[in-house]
Amino acid sequence: MLNRRHMLQTVLGTGAAWGASSLLPAWAKSSSNGNLGVPSLSGTRFDLEIGQFPVRLNGKVGMATGINGTLPGPLLRLREGDDVTMNVTNRLAEDTSIHWHGLLVPFHMDGVPGVSFPGIKPGETFKYQFKVPQNGTYWYHSHSGLQEQLGHYGPIVIDPAGTDPVAYDREYVLVLSDWSFTHPHRIFDKLKKNAESLNFNRPTLSNPTGLGGMWGQMRMSPRDLADVTGETYTYLINGHSTADNFNMVFQPGERVRLRIINASAMTLFNVRLPGLPMTVVQADGLNVQPVETDEFQMGVAETYDVIIAPTEARAYAFVAESIDRSGQAVATLGPRAGMRADAPALRAVPMLTMRDMGMAHGDMAGMSGMEGMDHSPGTSMDTDMSDHAMKGHDMGTMSMQPDPNGAAVQPVKIEADIERGPGVAKVSGMTMSRLGEPGLGLDDVPHRTLTYNQLRALDMNEDHRPPGREIVIHLTSNMERYMWSFDGVKFSEVTESIKFYEGERVRLTLVNDTMMPHPIHLHGMFFDLVNGGGHHMPRKHTVTVKPADRVSVDITAEHVGDWAFHCHLLYHMHAGMMQVVSVIPPADDTTPAEKMPAGQMNMPMDHHGMNHGEGKS
Ligand SMILES: [Cu+2]
């Protein structure tokens, strides 16, 4: 049988920048780390080529855009503290980029076209150089257009400079993704047309009173939990569909570390190994206090490392089920290669709850908010204007020592939130927090599920300062135009970045006014999730904000620069759910980009390099 990767590498084997080892099939490569389940590269210098190549999935051949001819791209195995060089060559006919997701690199090495650098033109090689500042499981992907959907992503594992507190006998990297044979621009067009075709505010056969328009405004139906479903997607584990049966071998009694990366474009996954408990030891690359569970929901871009310790010599299924249960990818973990575990049947489609609609208290607050949408497309809520007043010019003129009673501070007592302790989710005024819930559809499964409230950083947080200010940002949508945004303004219409001051401790509160979960990602800084963890708040690069959820994260603004801040659902970002956070020196109102030497960047704060879908697709 033709090995798919081998075929791809044969097709592309003449690429100039390829090392000899990249021509070998994954299983033939020697590596001191053993076979992790994906082709891997290690060292301090990496030659990466972005190109197109064919992939065969379920008997069908499609064209991928990716790195070094494999789907996913090769594992980059780095060592904490090393100085690394990534030579990224663009063999495409369009611009490309690589963003090192979760790595705290200088902003001009962050790889976001139009924000941190101009992008990589066709035929060009861009040399990324940085000191690897951390350890753990991360990943990399395109930040150009919709390339990520086509296969432009790969895993990163950074070995710690010191000893690893996590003990394991064997490890596997599991890159979860969603593949489509439909071109992403077509998918995006369909999403927009679908949204436009909804009969808003008008009685229809299915909504005879017109009241059902409530659903239409937010989602198409109470069952519609994902924009793009298993009808369009083939779900993959390391580039393998369920039919491919990706295989992992273990010996009974071994501790096996699974480094799970959700590298999909649009799919939140429920992850479980029926009959085998998982001990979560790391989230988003940072170690957490071990917590045993049976299932967890993973937002796009999140990573979880788990330890499993199978004692029976039998095949176990590793299941990544899409949140709407329209499909899944199943791999096998067994004592011998080539075994196939029984794939569990897809479970019943979960329903959105009143809580998801922001109507947990049975009052009309959520309803009136939705009615507000009718008259003000573009801003999803008329309420809570005090939150909006927080943003913009007020902040731009603040000094380094913000007045805690000033206009930029929420009426809530910020200190109280910090000191409240483990009960934070239950305190009045925080009742919309859903950190104690496992995620859509996992409330009533007959086993343990992970919640954000269970996560505690293994190491004590370094910054114990309470935040000096709180910035509230609403996650907003206008489904009539498939517009997703922050505070009702899509990225292409944003005129000013969000300002953080170098050295400050700032609280970001994300309020989800929509009925979809959004995995929110900030480049260049970690979110310290305010979950009652005291000085052991879990630190994450991506936080999934559930429908009608209100999540606070504390951030230490350390690295001056312009940093992308966006929903990691690819089409949401493309539609405008993105902003730029500028970390600027105290009392200095210019963005770092404006201070860059001429020629290093096309235009400061150039949003146009992002290939916004709106009006262009
Ligand atoms: Cu989103």
Residues whose N, C-alpha, C, O or C-beta is under 5 A from the ligand:
A	BS01	CU	P517 H518 C567 L569 H572
